[in-house]
Amino acid sequence: VTTPGTKNWKTNISYDREIARTLLSTMGNHHRAGVDNYVTDVGSLRALSERECLRLMGFTDDFKIVVSKAQMYKQVGNSMVVDVVMALIEAILKTGIFNS
């Protein structure tokens, strides 16, 4: 987890970031601290849980997880933050671009 990369691809190792990295659909593979989001927890390093990833994407805690852990990471990584999408749509509509 804490290696800087492999072959020709290198990155900076970081965890406990103030701003999370992009959530990837491959998070279930637990790549490296230079790609995925890792946090320290009671002296050990761990990946964000599926629930923590859902929270970052704007889902409430009552959202039911009904798929496997790997599938949940894929779904979160492929999703979009609904509040951001709504803000974009509202901003576009305010421009009047669709008015005839």
Gaussian input, Z-matrix of N, CA and C with variables (Angstrom, degrees):
# hf/3-21g

backbone

0 1
 N
 C     1     B1
 C     2     B2     1     A1
 N     3     B3     2     A2     1     D1
 C     4     B4     3     A3     2     D2
 C     5     B5     4     A4     3     D3
 N     6     B6     5     A5     4     D4
 C     7     B7     6     A6     5     D5
 C     8     B8     7     A7     6     D6
 N     9     B9     8     A8     7     D7
 C    10    B10     9     A9     8     D8
 C    11    B11    10    A10     9     D9
 N    12    B12    11    A11    10    D10
 C    13    B13    12    A12    11    D11
 C    14    B14    13    A13    12    D12
 N    15    B15    14    A14    13    D13
 C    16    B16    15    A15    14    D14
 C    17    B17    16    A16    15    D15
 N    18    B18    17    A17    16    D16
 C    19    B19    18    A18    17    D17
 C    20    B20    19    A19    18    D18
 N    21    B21    20    A20    19    D19
 C    22    B22    21    A21    20    D20
 C    23    B23    22    A22    21    D21
 N    24    B24    23    A23    22    D22
 C    25    B25    24    A24    23    D23
 C    26    B26    25    A25    24    D24
 N    27    B27    26    A26    25    D25
 C    28    B28    27    A27    26    D26
 C    29    B29    28    A28    27    D27
 N    30    B30    29    A29    28    D28
 C    31    B31    30    A30    29    D29
 C    32    B32    31    A31    30    D30
 N    33    B33    32    A32    31    D31
 C    34    B34    33    A33    32    D32
 C    35    B35    34    A34    33    D33
 N    36    B36    35    A35    34    D34
 C    37    B37    36    A36    35    D35
 C    38    B38    37    A37    36    D36
 N    39    B39    38    A38    37    D37
 C    40    B40    39    A39    38    D38
 C    41    B41    40    A40    39    D39
 N    42    B42    41    A41    40    D40
 C    43    B43    42    A42    41    D41
 C    44    B44    43    A43    42    D42
 N    45    B45    44    A44    43    D43
 C    46    B46    45    A45    44    D44
 C    47    B47    46    A46    45    D45
 N    48    B48    47    A47    46    D46
 C    49    B49    48    A48    47    D47
 C    50    B50    49    A49    48    D48
 N    51    B51    50    A50    49    D49
 C    52    B52    51    A51    50    D50
 C    53    B53    52    A52    51    D51
 N    54    B54    53    A53    52    D52
 C    55    B55    54    A54    53    D53
 C    56    B56    55    A55    54    D54
 N    57    B57    56    A56    55    D55
 C    58    B58    57    A57    56    D56
 C    59    B59    58    A58    57    D57
 N    60    B60    59    A59    58    D58
 C    61    B61    60    A60    59    D59
 C    62    B62    61    A61    60    D60
 N    63    B63    62    A62    61    D61
 C    64    B64    63    A63    62    D62
 C    65    B65    64    A64    63    D63
 N    66    B66    65    A65    64    D64
 C    67    B67    66    A66    65    D65
 C    68    B68    67    A67    66    D66
 N    69    B69    68    A68    67    D67
 C    70    B70    69    A69    68    D68
 C    71    B71    70    A70    69    D69
 N    72    B72    71    A71    70    D70
 C    73    B73    72    A72    71    D71
 C    74    B74    73    A73    72    D72
 N    75    B75    74    A74    73    D73
 C    76    B76    75    A75    74    D74
 C    77    B77    76    A76    75    D75
 N    78    B78    77    A77    76    D76
 C    79    B79    78    A78    77    D77
 C    80    B80    79    A79    78    D78
 N    81    B81    80    A80    79    D79
 C    82    B82    81    A81    80    D80
 C    83    B83    82    A82    81    D81
 N    84    B84    83    A83    82    D82
 C    85    B85    84    A84    83    D83
 C    86    B86    85    A85    84    D84
 N    87    B87    86    A86    85    D85
 C    88    B88    87    A87    86    D86
 C    89    B89    88    A88    87    D87
 N    90    B90    89    A89    88    D88
 C    91    B91    90    A90    89    D89
 C    92    B92    91    A91    90    D90
 N    93    B93    92    A92    91    D91
 C    94    B94    93    A93    92    D92
 C    95    B95    94    A94    93    D93
 N    96    B96    95    A95    94    D94
 C    97    B97    96    A96    95    D95
 C    98    B98    97    A97    96    D96
 N    99    B99    98    A98    97    D97
 C   100   B100    99    A99    98    D98
 C   101   B101   100   A100    99    D99
 N   102   B102   101   A101   100   D100
 C   103   B103   102   A102   101   D101
 C   104   B104   103   A103   102   D102
 N   105   B105   104   A104   103   D103
 C   106   B106   105   A105   104   D104
 C   107   B107   106   A106   105   D105
 N   108   B108   107   A107   106   D106
 C   109   B109   108   A108   107   D107
 C   110   B110   109   A109   108   D108
 N   111   B111   110   A110   109   D109
 C   112   B112   111   A111   110   D110
 C   113   B113   112   A112   111   D111
 N   114   B114   113   A113   112   D112
 C   115   B115   114   A114   113   D113
 C   116   B116   115   A115   114   D114
 N   117   B117   116   A116   115   D115
 C   118   B118   117   A117   116   D116
 C   119   B119   118   A118   117   D117
 N   120   B120   119   A119   118   D118
 C   121   B121   120   A120   119   D119
 C   122   B122   121   A121   120   D120
 N   123   B123   122   A122   121   D121
 C   124   B124   123   A123   122   D122
 C   125   B125   124   A124   123   D123
 N   126   B126   125   A125   124   D124
 C   127   B127   126   A126   125   D125
 C   128   B128   127   A127   126   D126
 N   129   B129   128   A128   127   D127
 C   130   B130   129   A129   128   D128
 C   131   B131   130   A130   129   D129
 N   132   B132   131   A131   130   D130
 C   133   B133   132   A132   131   D131
 C   134   B134   133   A133   132   D132
 N   135   B135   134   A134   133   D133
 C   136   B136   135   A135   134   D134
 C   137   B137   136   A136   135   D135
 N   138   B138   137   A137   136   D136
 C   139   B139   138   A138   137   D137
 C   140   B140   139   A139   138   D138
 N   141   B141   140   A140   139   D139
 C   142   B142   141   A141   140   D140
 C   143   B143   142   A142   141   D141
 N   144   B144   143   A143   142   D142
 C   145   B145   144   A144   143   D143
 C   146   B146   145   A145   144   D144
 N   147   B147   146   A146   145   D145
 C   148   B148   147   A147   146   D146
 C   149   B149   148   A148   147   D147
 N   150   B150   149   A149   148   D148
 C   151   B151   150   A150   149   D149
 C   152   B152   151   A151   150   D150
 N   153   B153   152   A152   151   D151
 C   154   B154   153   A153   152   D152
 C   155   B155   154   A154   153   D153
 N   156   B156   155   A155   154   D154
 C   157   B157   156   A156   155   D155
 C   158   B158   157   A157   156   D156
 N   159   B159   158   A158   157   D157
 C   160   B160   159   A159   158   D158
 C   161   B161   160   A160   159   D159
 N   162   B162   161   A161   160   D160
 C   163   B163   162   A162   161   D161
 C   164   B164   163   A163   162   D162
 N   165   B165   164   A164   163   D163
 C   166   B166   165   A165   164   D164
 C   167   B167   166   A166   165   D165
 N   168   B168   167   A167   166   D166
 C   169   B169   168   A168   167   D167
 C   170   B170   169   A169   168   D168
 N   171   B171   170   A170   169   D169
 C   172   B172   171   A171   170   D170
 C   173   B173   172   A172   171   D171
 N   174   B174   173   A173   172   D172
 C   175   B175   174   A174   173   D173
 C   176   B176   175   A175   174   D174
 N   177   B177   176   A176   175   D175
 C   178   B178   177   A177   176   D176
 C   179   B179   178   A178   177   D177
 N   180   B180   179   A179   178   D178
 C   181   B181   180   A180   179   D179
 C   182   B182   181   A181   180   D180
 N   183   B183   182   A182   181   D181
 C   184   B184   183   A183   182   D182
 C   185   B185   184   A184   183   D183
 N   186   B186   185   A185   184   D184
 C   187   B187   186   A186   185   D185
 C   188   B188   187   A187   186   D186
 N   189   B189   188   A188   187   D187
 C   190   B190   189   A189   188   D188
 C   191   B191   190   A190   189   D189
 N   192   B192   191   A191   190   D190
 C   193   B193   192   A192   191   D191
 C   194   B194   193   A193   192   D192
 N   195   B195   194   A194   193   D193
 C   196   B196   195   A195   194   D194
 C   197   B197   196   A196   195   D195
 N   198   B198   197   A197   196   D196
 C   199   B199   198   A198   197   D197
 C   200   B200   199   A199   198   D198
 N   201   B201   200   A200   199   D199
 C   202   B202   201   A201   200   D200
 C   203   B203   202   A202   201   D201
 N   204   B204   203   A203   202   D202
 C   205   B205   204   A204   203   D203
 C   206   B206   205   A205   204   D204
 N   207   B207   206   A206   205   D205
 C   208   B208   207   A207   206   D206
 C   209   B209   208   A208   207   D207
 N   210   B210   209   A209   208   D208
 C   211   B211   210   A210   209   D209
 C   212   B212   211   A211   210   D210
 N   213   B213   212   A212   211   D211
 C   214   B214   213   A213   212   D212
 C   215   B215   214   A214   213   D213
 N   216   B216   215   A215   214   D214
 C   217   B217   216   A216   215   D215
 C   218   B218   217   A217   216   D216
 N   219   B219   218   A218   217   D217
 C   220   B220   219   A219   218   D218
 C   221   B221   220   A220   219   D219
 N   222   B222   221   A221   220   D220
 C   223   B223   222   A222   221   D221
 C   224   B224   223   A223   222   D222
 N   225   B225   224   A224   223   D223
 C   226   B226   225   A225   224   D224
 C   227   B227   226   A226   225   D225
 N   228   B228   227   A227   226   D226
 C   229   B229   228   A228   227   D227
 C   230   B230   229   A229   228   D228
 N   231   B231   230   A230   229   D229
 C   232   B232   231   A231   230   D230
 C   233   B233   232   A232   231   D231
 N   234   B234   233   A233   232   D232
 C   235   B235   234   A234   233   D233
 C   236   B236   235   A235   234   D234
 N   237   B237   236   A236   235   D235
 C   238   B238   237   A237   236   D236
 C   239   B239   238   A238   237   D237
 N   240   B240   239   A239   238   D238
 C   241   B241   240   A240   239   D239
 C   242   B242   241   A241   240   D240
 N   243   B243   242   A242   241   D241
 C   244   B244   243   A243   242   D242
 C   245   B245   244   A244   243   D243
 N   246   B246   245   A245   244   D244
 C   247   B247   246   A246   245   D245
 C   248   B248   247   A247   246   D246
 N   249   B249   248   A248   247   D247
 C   250   B250   249   A249   248   D248
 C   251   B251   250   A250   249   D249
 N   252   B252   251   A251   250   D250
 C   253   B253   252   A252   251   D251
 C   254   B254   253   A253   252   D252
 N   255   B255   254   A254   253   D253
 C   256   B256   255   A255   254   D254
 C   257   B257   256   A256   255   D255
 N   258   B258   257   A257   256   D256
 C   259   B259   258   A258   257   D257
 C   260   B260   259   A259   258   D258
 N   261   B261   260   A260   259   D259
 C   262   B262   261   A261   260   D260
 C   263   B263   262   A262   261   D261
 N   264   B264   263   A263   262   D262
 C   265   B265   264   A264   263   D263
 C   266   B266   265   A265   264   D264
 N   267   B267   266   A266   265   D265
 C   268   B268   267   A267   266   D266
 C   269   B269   268   A268   267   D267
 N   270   B270   269   A269   268   D268
 C   271   B271   270   A270   269   D269
 C   272   B272   271   A271   270   D270
 N   273   B273   272   A272   271   D271
 C   274   B274   273   A273   272   D272
 C   275   B275   274   A274   273   D273
 N   276   B276   275   A275   274   D274
 C   277   B277   276   A276   275   D275
 C   278   B278   277   A277   276   D276
 N   279   B279   278   A278   277   D277
 C   280   B280   279   A279   278   D278
 C   281   B281   280   A280   279   D279
 N   282   B282   281   A281   280   D280
 C   283   B283   282   A282   281   D281
 C   284   B284   283   A283   282   D282
 N   285   B285   284   A284   283   D283
 C   286   B286   285   A285   284   D284
 C   287   B287   286   A286   285   D285
 N   288   B288   287   A287   286   D286
 C   289   B289   288   A288   287   D287
 C   290   B290   289   A289   288   D288
 N   291   B291   290   A290   289   D289
 C   292   B292   291   A291   290   D290
 C   293   B293   292   A292   291   D291
 N   294   B294   293   A293   292   D292
 C   295   B295   294   A294   293   D293
 C   296   B296   295   A295   294   D294
 N   297   B297   296   A296   295   D295
 C   298   B298   297   A297   296   D296
 C   299   B299   298   A298   297   D297

   B1=1.4521
   B2=1.5202
   B3=1.3040
   B4=1.4661
   B5=1.5252
   B6=1.3164
   B7=1.4602
   B8=1.5228
   B9=1.3340
   B10=1.4662
   B11=1.5225
   B12=1.3182
   B13=1.4558
   B14=1.5124
   B15=1.3202
   B16=1.4542
   B17=1.5147
   B18=1.2956
   B19=1.4659
   B20=1.5227
   B21=1.3191
   B22=1.4671
   B23=1.5198
   B24=1.3074
   B25=1.4627
   B26=1.5206
   B27=1.3265
   B28=1.4649
   B29=1.5203
   B30=1.3163
   B31=1.4578
   B32=1.5173
   B33=1.3092
   B34=1.4606
   B35=1.5205
   B36=1.3067
   B37=1.4553
   B38=1.5213
   B39=1.3163
   B40=1.4596
   B41=1.5166
   B42=1.3037
   B43=1.4519
   B44=1.5096
   B45=1.3241
   B46=1.4662
   B47=1.5270
   B48=1.3215
   B49=1.4579
   B50=1.5239
   B51=1.3297
   B52=1.4585
   B53=1.5281
   B54=1.3273
   B55=1.4616
   B56=1.5241
   B57=1.3161
   B58=1.4684
   B59=1.5190
   B60=1.3079
   B61=1.4603
   B62=1.5278
   B63=1.3123
   B64=1.4589
   B65=1.5207
   B66=1.3258
   B67=1.4579
   B68=1.5242
   B69=1.3109
   B70=1.4564
   B71=1.5213
   B72=1.3130
   B73=1.4649
   B74=1.5217
   B75=1.3169
   B76=1.4696
   B77=1.5273
   B78=1.3362
   B79=1.4659
   B80=1.5187
   B81=1.3198
   B82=1.4542
   B83=1.5122
   B84=1.3390
   B85=1.4643
   B86=1.5231
   B87=1.3266
   B88=1.4688
   B89=1.5217
   B90=1.3131
   B91=1.4599
   B92=1.5182
   B93=1.2931
   B94=1.4591
   B95=1.5185
   B96=1.3108
   B97=1.4597
   B98=1.5256
   B99=1.3144
   B100=1.4532
   B101=1.5134
   B102=1.3284
   B103=1.4603
   B104=1.5224
   B105=1.3137
   B106=1.4560
   B107=1.5259
   B108=1.3096
   B109=1.4612
   B110=1.5230
   B111=1.3151
   B112=1.4532
   B113=1.5212
   B114=1.3105
   B115=1.4585
   B116=1.5163
   B117=1.3296
   B118=1.4562
   B119=1.5167
   B120=1.3046
   B121=1.4580
   B122=1.5205
   B123=1.3038
   B124=1.4672
   B125=1.5326
   B126=1.3210
   B127=1.4521
   B128=1.5157
   B129=1.3236
   B130=1.4657
   B131=1.5255
   B132=1.3038
   B133=1.4564
   B134=1.5209
   B135=1.3308
   B136=1.4591
   B137=1.5218
   B138=1.3248
   B139=1.4619
   B140=1.5252
   B141=1.3195
   B142=1.4593
   B143=1.5237
   B144=1.3143
   B145=1.4658
   B146=1.5244
   B147=1.3139
   B148=1.4671
   B149=1.5256
   B150=1.3182
   B151=1.4703
   B152=1.5296
   B153=1.3298
   B154=1.4669
   B155=1.5286
   B156=1.3245
   B157=1.4681
   B158=1.5236
   B159=1.3257
   B160=1.4637
   B161=1.5267
   B162=1.3222
   B163=1.4723
   B164=1.5237
   B165=1.3398
   B166=1.4628
   B167=1.5290
   B168=1.3242
   B169=1.4600
   B170=1.5248
   B171=1.3354
   B172=1.4548
   B173=1.5163
   B174=1.3232
   B175=1.4578
   B176=1.5239
   B177=1.3119
   B178=1.4635
   B179=1.5243
   B180=1.3226
   B181=1.4627
   B182=1.5230
   B183=1.3291
   B184=1.4622
   B185=1.5323
   B186=1.3403
   B187=1.4622
   B188=1.5223
   B189=1.3304
   B190=1.4634
   B191=1.5197
   B192=1.3111
   B193=1.4618
   B194=1.5227
   B195=1.3249
   B196=1.4683
   B197=1.5328
   B198=1.3267
   B199=1.4638
   B200=1.5244
   B201=1.3110
   B202=1.4632
   B203=1.5256
   B204=1.3117
   B205=1.4637
   B206=1.5329
   B207=1.3240
   B208=1.4662
   B209=1.5275
   B210=1.3340
   B211=1.4642
   B212=1.5246
   B213=1.3319
   B214=1.4668
   B215=1.5198
   B216=1.3443
   B217=1.4656
   B218=1.5298
   B219=1.3289
   B220=1.4677
   B221=1.5229
   B222=1.3271
   B223=1.4612
   B224=1.5249
   B225=1.3242
   B226=1.4685
   B227=1.5246
   B228=1.3296
   B229=1.4582
   B230=1.5165
   B231=1.3200
   B232=1.4628
   B233=1.5230
   B234=1.3308
   B235=1.4643
   B236=1.5257
   B237=1.3104
   B238=1.4627
   B239=1.5253
   B240=1.3244
   B241=1.4600
   B242=1.5299
   B243=1.3243
   B244=1.4624
   B245=1.5259
   B246=1.3193
   B247=1.4711
   B248=1.5296
   B249=1.3128
   B250=1.4656
   B251=1.5274
   B252=1.3225
   B253=1.4666
   B254=1.5311
   B255=1.3252
   B256=1.4673
   B257=1.5295
   B258=1.3212
   B259=1.4647
   B260=1.5301
   B261=1.3187
   B262=1.4675
   B263=1.5258
   B264=1.3195
   B265=1.4675
   B266=1.5245
   B267=1.3297
   B268=1.4676
   B269=1.5259
   B270=1.3323
   B271=1.4667
   B272=1.5273
   B273=1.3163
   B274=1.4708
   B275=1.5212
   B276=1.3260
   B277=1.4652
   B278=1.5251
   B279=1.3267
   B280=1.4693
   B281=1.5241
   B282=1.3208
   B283=1.4634
   B284=1.5217
   B285=1.3344
   B286=1.4567
   B287=1.5112
   B288=1.3040
   B289=1.4649
   B290=1.5315
   B291=1.3307
   B292=1.4597
   B293=1.5254
   B294=1.3243
   B295=1.4658
   B296=1.5233
   B297=1.3190
   B298=1.4699
   B299=1.4990
   A1=111.00
   A2=118.19
   A3=119.53
   A4=113.18
   A5=117.68
   A6=119.76
   A7=108.53
   A8=117.82
   A9=120.19
   A10=115.33
   A11=119.13
   A12=119.70
   A13=111.65
   A14=114.71
   A15=120.71
   A16=109.36
   A17=116.38
   A18=123.75
   A19=111.33
   A20=117.92
   A21=121.53
   A22=113.76
   A23=117.96
   A24=121.01
   A25=109.50
   A26=116.84
   A27=122.31
   A28=109.30
   A29=116.49
   A30=121.72
   A31=109.44
   A32=116.04
   A33=120.64
   A34=109.70
   A35=115.83
   A36=121.11
   A37=108.17
   A38=116.61
   A39=119.48
   A40=109.31
   A41=115.01
   A42=121.26
   A43=107.87
   A44=117.08
   A45=122.83
   A46=110.41
   A47=116.42
   A48=121.70
   A49=110.69
   A50=115.99
   A51=120.74
   A52=110.47
   A53=115.95
   A54=121.75
   A55=106.99
   A56=116.13
   A57=121.00
   A58=111.05
   A59=114.96
   A60=120.22
   A61=108.73
   A62=115.72
   A63=120.83
   A64=109.04
   A65=116.04
   A66=120.27
   A67=108.06
   A68=116.58
   A69=121.84
   A70=111.26
   A71=115.85
   A72=119.20
   A73=111.21
   A74=117.71
   A75=121.78
   A76=112.46
   A77=117.92
   A78=120.11
   A79=112.65
   A80=117.64
   A81=120.68
   A82=112.64
   A83=116.79
   A84=121.32
   A85=111.78
   A86=117.34
   A87=123.60
   A88=111.27
   A89=114.63
   A90=120.80
   A91=111.49
   A92=116.57
   A93=121.27
   A94=109.72
   A95=115.63
   A96=121.20
   A97=111.59
   A98=118.29
   A99=121.47
   A100=112.90
   A101=118.02
   A102=122.29
   A103=111.01
   A104=116.57
   A105=121.35
   A106=111.00
   A107=115.66
   A108=121.87
   A109=109.95
   A110=116.13
   A111=122.26
   A112=109.35
   A113=115.89
   A114=121.70
   A115=108.96
   A116=115.74
   A117=118.97
   A118=107.97
   A119=114.87
   A120=121.00
   A121=108.07
   A122=116.87
   A123=123.46
   A124=110.28
   A125=115.38
   A126=120.75
   A127=116.17
   A128=118.75
   A129=119.93
   A130=109.84
   A131=115.59
   A132=122.32
   A133=108.83
   A134=116.94
   A135=119.98
   A136=110.05
   A137=115.07
   A138=121.23
   A139=108.75
   A140=116.03
   A141=119.56
   A142=109.22
   A143=115.74
   A144=120.01
   A145=109.31
   A146=115.60
   A147=119.69
   A148=110.00
   A149=117.33
   A150=121.58
   A151=110.55
   A152=117.32
   A153=120.20
   A154=110.67
   A155=116.62
   A156=120.17
   A157=110.78
   A158=116.64
   A159=120.19
   A160=110.76
   A161=116.84
   A162=120.40
   A163=110.99
   A164=116.96
   A165=120.11
   A166=111.54
   A167=116.44
   A168=120.97
   A169=112.61
   A170=117.18
   A171=120.42
   A172=115.44
   A173=118.04
   A174=120.64
   A175=109.93
   A176=116.71
   A177=120.91
   A178=109.56
   A179=115.68
   A180=120.24
   A181=113.42
   A182=117.97
   A183=118.57
   A184=112.28
   A185=117.32
   A186=120.91
   A187=108.18
   A188=116.23
   A189=120.60
   A190=110.99
   A191=115.25
   A192=121.72
   A193=106.73
   A194=116.15
   A195=119.99
   A196=112.14
   A197=115.93
   A198=120.59
   A199=108.83
   A200=116.29
   A201=120.55
   A202=110.79
   A203=115.48
   A204=121.51
   A205=110.48
   A206=117.21
   A207=121.04
   A208=110.95
   A209=116.96
   A210=120.66
   A211=111.10
   A212=117.09
   A213=120.19
   A214=110.47
   A215=117.19
   A216=119.98
   A217=110.27
   A218=117.55
   A219=120.61
   A220=110.63
   A221=116.55
   A222=119.83
   A223=111.58
   A224=116.98
   A225=119.98
   A226=110.09
   A227=116.80
   A228=120.78
   A229=113.46
   A230=116.97
   A231=121.24
   A232=112.98
   A233=117.57
   A234=119.90
   A235=111.52
   A236=114.58
   A237=121.52
   A238=107.77
   A239=116.94
   A240=120.91
   A241=108.03
   A242=116.31
   A243=121.65
   A244=111.39
   A245=118.13
   A246=120.53
   A247=111.47
   A248=117.20
   A249=120.75
   A250=110.05
   A251=116.98
   A252=120.85
   A253=110.15
   A254=116.57
   A255=120.42
   A256=111.10
   A257=117.51
   A258=120.85
   A259=110.67
   A260=117.03
   A261=120.48
   A262=111.31
   A263=116.56
   A264=120.50
   A265=110.47
   A266=116.68
   A267=120.07
   A268=111.26
   A269=117.00
   A270=120.44
   A271=111.19
   A272=116.41
   A273=120.10
   A274=110.49
   A275=116.74
   A276=120.21
   A277=111.68
   A278=117.62
   A279=121.31
   A280=112.38
   A281=117.66
   A282=119.83
   A283=111.63
   A284=116.72
   A285=120.48
   A286=113.60
   A287=117.32
   A288=121.62
   A289=112.41
   A290=117.44
   A291=120.33
   A292=112.90
   A293=117.26
   A294=120.00
   A295=109.38
   A296=115.85
   A297=117.38
   A298=112.60
   D1=-36.38
   D2=-173.82
   D3=-102.61
   D4=30.78
   D5=172.34
   D6=-94.94
   D7=149.32
   D8=-174.56
   D9=-74.98
   D10=-8.30
   D11=179.03
   D12=154.08
   D13=-174.73
   D14=178.94
   D15=-135.81
   D16=153.12
   D17=177.24
   D18=46.79
   D19=-120.38
   D20=-176.67
   D21=-92.85
   D22=2.62
   D23=-177.38
   D24=-109.25
   D25=120.15
   D26=179.79
   D27=-129.14
   D28=151.27
   D29=178.75
   D30=-150.72
   D31=167.37
   D32=177.18
   D33=-83.66
   D34=133.69
   D35=177.12
   D36=-79.69
   D37=129.43
   D38=174.50
   D39=-155.99
   D40=148.08
   D41=176.96
   D42=-148.44
   D43=171.85
   D44=-172.72
   D45=56.23
   D46=42.50
   D47=-177.70
   D48=-73.59
   D49=143.98
   D50=176.78
   D51=-66.82
   D52=-38.11
   D53=176.39
   D54=-116.13
   D55=125.91
   D56=-176.56
   D57=-67.33
   D58=149.59
   D59=171.42
   D60=-69.67
   D61=167.04
   D62=174.56
   D63=-57.42
   D64=136.53
   D65=177.16
   D66=-82.10
   D67=122.68
   D68=-175.91
   D69=-101.92
   D70=151.91
   D71=177.51
   D72=-69.06
   D73=-12.49
   D74=179.97
   D75=-95.28
   D76=11.15
   D77=-177.36
   D78=-59.75
   D79=-28.06
   D80=178.94
   D81=-63.31
   D82=-18.63
   D83=178.53
   D84=-80.36
   D85=-12.26
   D86=-178.16
   D87=47.99
   D88=72.30
   D89=-179.00
   D90=-65.76
   D91=-102.24
   D92=-176.52
   D93=-140.42
   D94=163.17
   D95=-179.83
   D96=-64.29
   D97=-14.38
   D98=176.20
   D99=-85.00
   D100=-5.63
   D101=-177.74
   D102=-121.04
   D103=-50.87
   D104=-175.77
   D105=-97.09
   D106=177.00
   D107=-179.60
   D108=-95.44
   D109=118.88
   D110=177.83
   D111=-122.98
   D112=148.13
   D113=178.40
   D114=-133.20
   D115=155.80
   D116=173.97
   D117=-91.14
   D118=140.33
   D119=-176.53
   D120=-142.09
   D121=108.18
   D122=-179.11
   D123=51.42
   D124=50.10
   D125=174.55
   D126=81.09
   D127=-0.19
   D128=177.89
   D129=-121.87
   D130=160.93
   D131=-178.73
   D132=-98.55
   D133=133.35
   D134=179.08
   D135=-143.81
   D136=156.30
   D137=175.64
   D138=-79.14
   D139=158.55
   D140=174.64
   D141=-63.93
   D142=142.33
   D143=177.32
   D144=-75.53
   D145=167.30
   D146=177.04
   D147=-59.71
   D148=-40.93
   D149=-179.15
   D150=-63.84
   D151=-42.09
   D152=178.48
   D153=-63.60
   D154=-38.80
   D155=177.34
   D156=-65.21
   D157=-41.60
   D158=177.44
   D159=-60.72
   D160=-41.53
   D161=178.59
   D162=-61.26
   D163=-41.27
   D164=178.45
   D165=-61.54
   D166=-29.05
   D167=-179.20
   D168=-90.11
   D169=3.65
   D170=174.97
   D171=94.11
   D172=4.82
   D173=178.18
   D174=-77.99
   D175=146.13
   D176=178.00
   D177=-84.72
   D178=163.34
   D179=-177.42
   D180=-68.39
   D181=-13.60
   D182=177.91
   D183=-86.34
   D184=1.01
   D185=174.89
   D186=-66.21
   D187=125.55
   D188=-176.85
   D189=-85.79
   D190=130.17
   D191=175.21
   D192=-92.93
   D193=113.94
   D194=-175.61
   D195=-119.42
   D196=13.78
   D197=178.80
   D198=-124.30
   D199=173.58
   D200=-179.68
   D201=-65.71
   D202=164.46
   D203=179.03
   D204=-58.34
   D205=-47.11
   D206=-179.71
   D207=-61.98
   D208=-42.72
   D209=179.67
   D210=-66.73
   D211=-35.48
   D212=179.04
   D213=-65.02
   D214=-43.22
   D215=176.72
   D216=-60.27
   D217=-40.59
   D218=178.46
   D219=-63.16
   D220=-44.81
   D221=-178.43
   D222=-65.66
   D223=-41.49
   D224=178.20
   D225=-64.87
   D226=-43.09
   D227=-179.50
   D228=-65.43
   D229=-25.20
   D230=179.55
   D231=-96.48
   D232=-1.16
   D233=-177.03
   D234=-89.17
   D235=173.23
   D236=176.21
   D237=-125.26
   D238=149.54
   D239=179.21
   D240=-72.80
   D241=116.09
   D242=-174.51
   D243=-58.57
   D244=-42.35
   D245=-179.57
   D246=-61.36
   D247=-36.51
   D248=178.71
   D249=-69.57
   D250=-43.68
   D251=178.48
   D252=-60.42
   D253=-43.98
   D254=179.11
   D255=-62.42
   D256=-42.10
   D257=179.04
   D258=-63.46
   D259=-40.00
   D260=177.95
   D261=-64.42
   D262=-44.66
   D263=179.61
   D264=-62.04
   D265=-44.94
   D266=179.22
   D267=-61.58
   D268=-41.61
   D269=179.70
   D270=-64.90
   D271=-40.02
   D272=178.55
   D273=-65.91
   D274=-43.75
   D275=-179.93
   D276=-63.57
   D277=-34.76
   D278=179.43
   D279=-66.03
   D280=-22.12
   D281=179.87
   D282=-71.00
   D283=-19.24
   D284=-179.19
   D285=80.25
   D286=11.78
   D287=-176.40
   D288=-60.11
   D289=-25.97
   D290=-178.04
   D291=-98.07
   D292=0.71
   D293=177.30
   D294=-74.21
   D295=139.53
   D296=-179.62
   D297=-97.30

